Amino acid sequence: MSLPILPLQASTAPATPLQGWPLLRLGFRPFYLGAAAFAALALPLWLALLWGQSPVQPVLPGLLWHAHEMLFGFAAAVIVGFLMTAGKAWTGLPTPRGPWLGALALLWLAARIAAFSGPYWLFALLDLALLPLVCAVLLERLLRARNRRNLPLAGILALLALSNLGFHLAQAGVWAIDPRQALYAALALIVMIECVMGGRVIPAFTASATPGLRPVPAPRLELATLASTALALLAWVLHAHANAQAVLLLAAAALNAQRLFRWQGACTRGRPILWILHAAYAWLPLGLALLAAAALGGLPTSLGLHALAVGLTGGLIIGMVTRTARGHTGRALQVGRAEVMAYALVLGAATVRVALPALIPAWTNAALLLAGLGWSLAFAIYLWIYTPWLCRTRLDGKDG
C-alpha cells in the first residue's frame, strides 16, 4: 500500500554477520508474502462460496467474510508489513524482527485459518489482536524518535483497529449496527491512508525519476483535497443525507483529479513501476464519483466500493509491494514483463468488476469470474517472482 514518506533504502552494511532467517529480518518480508498468497487464494474461494461450490465454510456469512478478509486479511497485512519496514527508516530505530516478527506473522495467519476452523469467538480474538500490537510498536518508535510527522499514521491504524472491533461487536449482536457499516469505515480509513501518502510519494517518485521535472508545491490544494476527502468519506460512512453525500463526494473527486493531473503522470509512460501508481490513484476520483451516483440512487454502491477496493487499493498495493520489495532486497527499481502483466491484470480486474455490471447487469457473474481470476493471477505472478527474493538475503549482503 502507498504509505512511505522517505525512499525505503536499507541502512549501511552490518559490521557483524547477519543473524537469523532472512524471511524474518524485516517486516515487509513475511507480510508481503502472506498477503500475496492470501490474495491469490481468497478470490477463487470467494467465488466458490458465492456459487455454493466451496468444500469449506467460514464462520462469517460469505459476503461478510469476503469483505472483511480483503480489508483486514489482505490490505491490513500489507499495511503492517510496510509500517514495520518504513518505521525503521523513519525513526532509525529497530522494528520487530526474528521471533517477534515471526509471532506477529503467525498471529495474522492464525486469524485467517480460524475464520474457517472457528469457533467465532476465537477468530474474533485472533483477528482483533494484531493491529493494536502493531499500532503500539509504531507509536512507541515514533514518540521515541520525536517523529511527529508520522504520528497521524498511528492514529489511523488505531481507528482501523477500532473499526474491526466495531465489526465484530456488530456481528456478535453486541452493537446494534449493520456490520457492513464498520467495513465501510475500514475502507474509508484505508483510502485516507492512500490519499495522504499518495500525495507524498507519487509526485516525489515521479520527479526523482524524471530529469528536469520539478513539481510546484500546492499546499492549499493538498489541504483542501485531504479535508474534502475525509469529510466526504465520513458523510458516506455515517449515511448522511443523499444530496449532502453526493456534493461532498463529487467535490472530493474533483480535487483528487486535479491533484493527480498536477503530478504529470504522462512522464512515466516508459516506467511501469511509476505509472502503476498514477493509474491506480486515478481510481480514487472515479470511486468517489461512483459513490456519489450511488447516493443519488443512480448506480449500485458496489461499483464505487470496488473502484476503491480493487482499482485504488489493489493497484497501489501491487505497485508498492513490487517497488519496496525490490528496493529492500537490493535490486534495481525496474520491473520486467511479468510484473507489468501483474499490474495490467489488477487494473483489468478493477475495470471488468466495475464497468461490466454497470453497462450490462446481466453479465455480472461473468464480471465476477473474470475479475477474480485476473486478480488471483496477478498475485500468483508476484509470488512466483518475489518468493525466492523475500526468503533470501539481500543481493548486496546488507541487513533487511
C-alpha positions as CSV (number, residue, x, y, z in Angstrom):
1,M,0.0,0.0,0.0
2,S,1.3,3.5,-0.8
3,L,2.4,4.7,2.6
4,P,6.1,5.8,2.5
5,I,7.4,9.2,3.3
6,L,11.1,8.6,2.5
7,P,12.6,6.2,0.0
8,L,12.8,3.0,1.8
9,Q,16.5,2.2,1.5
10,A,18.2,-0.1,3.9
11,S,20.9,1.0,6.3
12,T,24.6,0.5,5.7
13,A,26.1,-2.9,5.6
14,P,26.3,-4.6,9.1
15,A,29.6,-4.8,10.8
16,T,28.8,-8.3,12.1
17,P,27.5,-11.3,10.2
18,L,23.8,-11.3,9.5
19,Q,21.7,-13.2,12.1
20,G,18.5,-15.2,11.7
21,W,16.3,-16.4,8.9
22,P,16.2,-13.8,6.0
23,L,12.4,-14.1,5.9
24,L,12.2,-12.6,9.4
25,R,14.7,-9.8,9.1
26,L,12.3,-7.0,8.2
27,G,8.5,-6.7,8.3
28,F,7.8,-6.5,4.6
29,R,9.2,-10.0,4.0
30,P,6.6,-12.3,5.8
31,F,3.7,-9.9,5.5
32,Y,4.1,-9.2,1.8
33,L,4.5,-12.9,1.2
34,G,1.4,-13.8,3.3
35,A,-0.7,-11.0,1.8
36,A,0.1,-12.1,-1.8
37,A,-0.6,-15.7,-1.1
38,F,-3.9,-14.8,0.6
39,A,-4.9,-12.6,-2.3
40,A,-4.2,-15.3,-4.8
41,L,-6.3,-17.9,-2.9
42,A,-9.1,-15.8,-1.4
43,L,-10.8,-14.7,-4.7
44,P,-11.3,-18.2,-6.1
45,L,-12.5,-19.3,-2.6
46,W,-14.9,-16.4,-2.5
47,L,-16.3,-17.3,-5.9
48,A,-16.8,-20.9,-4.8
49,L,-18.6,-19.7,-1.7
50,L,-20.8,-17.4,-3.8
51,W,-21.8,-20.1,-6.1
52,G,-22.2,-22.8,-3.5
53,Q,-19.2,-24.9,-4.6
54,S,-16.9,-24.4,-1.6
55,P,-15.9,-27.5,0.4
56,V,-15.3,-25.3,3.5
57,Q,-17.5,-22.7,5.1
58,P,-16.3,-19.6,7.1
59,V,-17.6,-18.7,10.5
60,L,-19.0,-15.5,8.9
61,P,-21.6,-15.2,6.2
62,G,-19.9,-15.5,2.8
63,L,-20.2,-11.9,1.7
64,L,-19.1,-10.5,5.1
65,W,-16.1,-12.9,5.1
66,H,-15.1,-11.7,1.6
67,A,-15.3,-8.0,2.5
68,H,-13.7,-8.4,6.0
69,E,-10.8,-10.5,4.8
70,M,-9.9,-8.4,1.9
71,L,-9.6,-5.4,4.2
72,F,-8.3,-7.0,7.4
73,G,-6.7,-10.0,5.9
74,F,-5.1,-8.8,2.7
75,A,-4.8,-5.0,2.9
76,A,-4.0,-4.9,6.6
77,A,-1.2,-7.4,6.1
78,V,0.4,-5.1,3.5
79,I,0.0,-2.1,5.8
80,V,1.6,-3.9,8.7
81,G,4.5,-5.1,6.6
82,F,5.1,-1.7,5.2
83,L,4.9,0.1,8.5
84,M,7.2,-2.4,10.2
85,T,9.7,-1.7,7.4
86,A,9.2,2.1,6.9
87,G,9.1,2.7,10.7
88,K,12.8,1.7,10.8
89,A,13.7,4.2,8.1
90,W,11.6,7.0,9.6
91,T,12.9,6.7,13.1
92,G,16.3,5.0,12.8
93,L,15.1,2.5,15.5
94,P,14.8,-1.2,15.1
95,T,11.3,-2.7,14.4
96,P,10.3,-6.3,15.2
97,R,12.4,-9.0,13.6
98,G,13.3,-12.6,14.2
99,P,11.0,-14.5,16.6
100,W,9.0,-11.3,17.4
101,L,8.2,-10.7,13.8
102,G,7.5,-14.3,13.3
103,A,5.0,-14.2,16.1
104,L,3.2,-11.3,14.5
105,A,3.0,-13.1,11.2
106,L,1.7,-16.3,12.8
107,L,-0.9,-14.3,14.6
108,W,-2.1,-12.9,11.3
109,L,-2.1,-16.4,9.7
110,A,-3.9,-17.9,12.7
111,A,-6.8,-15.5,12.3
112,R,-7.1,-16.3,8.6
113,I,-7.3,-20.0,9.5
114,A,-9.6,-19.5,12.4
115,A,-12.1,-17.8,10.0
116,F,-12.8,-21.3,8.7
117,S,-12.0,-23.6,11.7
118,G,-13.8,-21.5,14.3
119,P,-15.3,-21.1,16.8
120,Y,-16.3,-17.5,16.0
121,W,-15.0,-16.1,19.3
122,L,-11.6,-17.5,18.7
123,F,-11.5,-16.0,15.2
124,A,-12.6,-12.6,16.6
125,L,-9.9,-12.6,19.3
126,L,-7.1,-13.6,17.0
127,D,-8.3,-11.1,14.3
128,L,-8.5,-8.2,16.8
129,A,-5.1,-8.7,18.3
130,L,-2.7,-7.8,15.5
131,L,-3.5,-4.1,14.7
132,P,-3.3,-2.8,18.3
133,L,0.1,-4.5,18.8
134,V,1.5,-3.0,15.6
135,C,0.0,0.4,16.5
136,A,1.7,0.3,19.9
137,V,5.1,-0.6,18.3
138,L,4.8,2.1,15.7
139,L,3.7,4.7,18.2
140,E,6.5,3.9,20.7
141,R,9.1,4.2,17.9
142,L,7.7,7.5,16.6
143,L,7.5,9.1,20.0
144,R,11.0,7.9,21.0
145,A,12.4,9.4,17.8
146,R,10.2,12.5,18.1
147,N,8.9,11.9,14.6
148,R,5.7,13.9,14.9
149,R,5.1,14.0,11.1
150,N,4.1,10.3,11.0
151,L,2.0,10.2,14.2
152,P,-1.2,10.5,12.3
153,L,-0.4,7.1,10.8
154,A,-0.5,5.6,14.2
155,G,-3.8,7.3,14.8
156,I,-5.3,6.0,11.6
157,L,-4.1,2.5,12.5
158,A,-5.8,2.8,15.9
159,L,-9.0,3.8,14.2
160,L,-8.7,0.9,11.8
161,A,-8.4,-1.5,14.8
162,L,-11.5,0.2,16.3
163,S,-13.4,-0.3,13.1
164,N,-12.5,-4.0,13.2
165,L,-13.7,-4.2,16.8
166,G,-17.0,-2.5,15.7
167,F,-17.4,-5.1,13.0
168,H,-17.1,-8.0,15.5
169,L,-19.3,-6.4,18.1
170,A,-22.0,-5.8,15.4
171,Q,-21.6,-9.4,14.1
172,A,-21.9,-10.8,17.6
173,G,-25.1,-8.8,18.2
174,V,-23.5,-6.6,20.9
175,W,-23.7,-3.4,18.9
176,A,-26.9,-2.7,17.0
177,I,-25.5,-1.6,13.7
178,D,-25.1,-3.2,10.3
179,P,-21.6,-4.9,10.3
180,R,-21.1,-3.6,6.8
181,Q,-21.0,0.0,8.2
182,A,-17.9,-0.9,10.2
183,L,-16.4,-2.4,7.0
184,Y,-17.2,0.8,5.1
185,A,-15.4,2.8,7.9
186,A,-12.4,0.5,7.5
187,L,-12.3,1.0,3.7
188,A,-12.6,4.8,4.2
189,L,-9.6,4.8,6.6
190,I,-7.5,2.8,4.1
191,V,-8.5,5.2,1.4
192,M,-7.4,8.1,3.6
193,I,-4.0,6.5,4.1
194,E,-3.7,6.2,0.4
195,C,-4.8,9.7,-0.2
196,V,-2.3,11.1,2.4
197,M,0.7,9.0,1.5
198,G,0.0,9.0,-2.3
199,G,0.3,12.8,-2.2
200,R,3.7,12.4,-0.6
201,V,5.3,9.7,-2.6
202,I,3.8,9.6,-6.1
203,P,5.0,13.1,-7.2
204,A,8.3,12.6,-5.3
205,F,9.0,9.2,-7.0
206,T,8.0,10.7,-10.4
207,A,10.2,13.8,-10.0
208,S,13.2,11.7,-8.9
209,A,13.0,9.5,-12.0
210,T,12.3,12.3,-14.5
211,P,15.2,14.7,-15.2
212,G,14.1,18.3,-15.2
213,L,10.7,17.7,-13.6
214,R,10.1,20.0,-10.6
215,P,6.5,19.9,-9.4
216,V,5.4,23.2,-8.0
217,P,4.1,22.8,-4.4
218,A,0.4,23.5,-3.9
219,P,-0.2,23.4,-0.2
220,R,-3.7,24.8,-0.4
221,L,-4.8,22.2,-2.9
222,E,-3.2,19.5,-0.8
223,L,-5.0,20.6,2.3
224,A,-8.3,21.1,0.5
225,T,-8.0,17.6,-1.1
226,L,-7.3,15.8,2.2
227,A,-10.0,17.7,4.1
228,S,-12.7,17.2,1.4
229,T,-11.9,13.5,1.0
230,A,-12.0,12.9,4.8
231,L,-15.3,14.8,5.1
232,A,-16.9,13.1,2.1
233,L,-15.9,9.6,3.3
234,L,-17.2,10.4,6.8
235,A,-20.6,11.6,5.4
236,W,-20.7,8.3,3.3
237,V,-19.9,6.1,6.3
238,L,-22.4,7.8,8.5
239,H,-25.2,7.7,5.9
240,A,-25.6,11.5,5.7
241,H,-28.4,12.9,3.6
242,A,-28.0,11.7,0.0
243,N,-27.7,15.1,-1.5
244,A,-25.0,16.1,1.0
245,Q,-23.1,12.9,0.3
246,A,-23.2,13.5,-3.4
247,V,-22.0,17.1,-3.2
248,L,-19.1,16.2,-0.8
249,L,-18.1,13.1,-2.8
250,L,-18.1,15.0,-6.1
251,A,-16.1,17.9,-4.6
252,A,-13.5,15.4,-3.3
253,A,-13.4,13.6,-6.6
254,A,-12.7,16.8,-8.5
255,L,-9.9,17.9,-6.1
256,N,-8.3,14.5,-6.3
257,A,-8.5,14.5,-10.1
258,Q,-6.9,18.0,-10.2
259,R,-4.2,16.7,-7.8
260,L,-3.5,13.7,-10.0
261,F,-3.2,15.9,-13.1
262,R,-0.6,18.1,-11.4
263,W,1.6,15.0,-10.8
264,Q,2.3,14.7,-14.6
265,G,1.8,11.0,-14.9
266,A,2.4,11.2,-18.7
267,C,6.1,11.4,-17.9
268,T,6.0,7.9,-16.5
269,R,4.9,6.1,-19.7
270,G,8.2,4.2,-20.0
271,R,8.5,3.4,-16.3
272,P,5.8,0.8,-15.3
273,I,6.9,0.9,-11.7
274,L,5.8,4.5,-11.7
275,W,2.8,4.6,-14.0
276,I,1.1,1.9,-12.0
277,L,0.9,4.3,-9.1
278,H,-0.6,7.1,-11.2
279,A,-3.1,4.6,-12.9
280,A,-4.1,3.2,-9.5
281,Y,-4.6,6.6,-8.0
282,A,-7.0,7.6,-10.8
283,W,-9.4,5.1,-9.3
284,L,-9.8,7.4,-6.3
285,P,-11.7,10.2,-8.0
286,L,-13.6,7.7,-10.1
287,G,-14.6,5.7,-7.0
288,L,-15.7,8.8,-5.2
289,A,-17.8,9.9,-8.2
290,L,-19.4,6.4,-8.4
291,L,-20.3,6.6,-4.7
292,A,-21.9,10.0,-5.3
293,A,-24.0,8.4,-8.1
294,A,-25.0,5.6,-5.8
295,A,-26.0,8.0,-3.0
296,L,-28.5,9.6,-5.5
297,G,-29.8,6.1,-6.5
298,G,-28.2,6.1,-9.9
299,L,-25.9,3.1,-9.5
300,P,-25.3,0.2,-7.1
301,T,-22.9,1.1,-4.2
302,S,-20.8,-2.0,-5.0
303,L,-19.4,-0.2,-8.1
304,G,-17.9,2.6,-6.1
305,L,-16.7,0.2,-3.4
306,H,-14.9,-2.0,-5.9
307,A,-13.4,1.0,-7.7
308,L,-11.8,2.0,-4.4
309,A,-11.0,-1.5,-3.1
310,V,-9.8,-3.2,-6.3
311,G,-8.7,-0.3,-8.5
312,L,-7.2,2.1,-6.0
313,T,-6.2,-0.2,-3.1
314,G,-5.3,-3.2,-5.2
315,G,-3.4,-1.1,-7.8
316,L,-1.4,0.8,-5.2
317,I,-0.6,-2.4,-3.3
318,I,0.7,-4.3,-6.4
319,G,2.8,-1.2,-7.3
320,M,4.2,-0.7,-3.8
321,V,4.9,-4.3,-2.9
322,T,7.0,-4.7,-6.1
323,R,8.8,-1.3,-5.6
324,T,9.6,-1.7,-1.9
325,A,10.5,-5.4,-2.1
326,R,12.9,-4.7,-5.0
327,G,14.5,-1.8,-3.1
328,H,14.8,-3.7,0.2
329,T,16.3,-6.8,-1.5
330,G,19.0,-4.8,-3.2
331,R,17.5,-4.9,-6.7
332,A,17.0,-2.2,-9.3
333,L,13.7,-0.3,-9.2
334,Q,12.8,-1.6,-12.7
335,V,10.2,-4.3,-13.3
336,G,10.1,-6.9,-16.1
337,R,7.3,-8.1,-18.3
338,A,5.8,-10.5,-15.8
339,E,5.4,-7.7,-13.3
340,V,3.9,-5.4,-15.9
341,M,1.4,-8.2,-16.6
342,A,0.5,-8.3,-12.9
343,Y,-0.1,-4.6,-13.0
344,A,-2.3,-4.9,-16.0
345,L,-4.3,-7.8,-14.5
346,V,-5.1,-5.9,-11.3
347,L,-6.2,-2.8,-13.3
348,G,-8.1,-5.0,-15.7
349,A,-9.8,-6.8,-12.8
350,A,-11.0,-3.4,-11.5
351,T,-12.2,-2.3,-14.9
352,V,-14.2,-5.5,-15.5
353,R,-15.6,-5.6,-12.0
354,V,-16.9,-2.0,-12.2
355,A,-17.7,-1.4,-15.9
356,L,-19.3,-4.7,-16.9
357,P,-22.0,-4.8,-14.3
358,A,-22.7,-1.1,-14.8
359,L,-23.1,-1.5,-18.6
360,I,-24.6,-5.0,-18.9
361,P,-26.0,-6.0,-15.5
362,A,-26.9,-9.5,-16.8
363,W,-23.2,-10.2,-17.2
364,T,-22.4,-9.6,-13.5
365,N,-21.5,-13.2,-12.8
366,A,-19.1,-13.2,-15.8
367,A,-17.6,-10.0,-14.5
368,L,-17.0,-11.5,-11.1
369,L,-15.4,-14.6,-12.6
370,L,-13.1,-12.6,-14.9
371,A,-12.1,-10.1,-12.3
372,G,-11.5,-12.7,-9.7
373,L,-9.3,-14.8,-12.0
374,G,-7.3,-11.7,-13.1
375,W,-6.7,-10.6,-9.5
376,S,-5.6,-14.1,-8.4
377,L,-3.3,-14.5,-11.4
378,A,-1.7,-11.1,-10.7
379,F,-0.7,-12.0,-7.2
380,A,0.3,-15.5,-8.2
381,I,2.8,-13.8,-10.6
382,Y,4.1,-11.7,-7.7
383,L,4.6,-14.9,-5.6
384,W,6.4,-16.6,-8.4
385,I,8.9,-13.8,-8.8
386,Y,9.3,-12.5,-5.3
387,T,9.0,-15.5,-3.0
388,P,12.7,-16.5,-3.6
389,W,13.8,-12.9,-3.1
390,L,11.8,-12.5,0.1
391,C,13.3,-15.7,1.6
392,R,16.9,-14.8,0.8
393,T,19.5,-12.3,2.0
394,R,19.7,-9.0,0.1
395,L,21.8,-9.1,-3.1
396,D,24.2,-6.6,-1.6
397,G,24.6,-8.6,1.6
398,K,23.1,-5.8,3.8
399,D,20.7,-6.4,6.6
400,G,17.0,-6.0,6.0
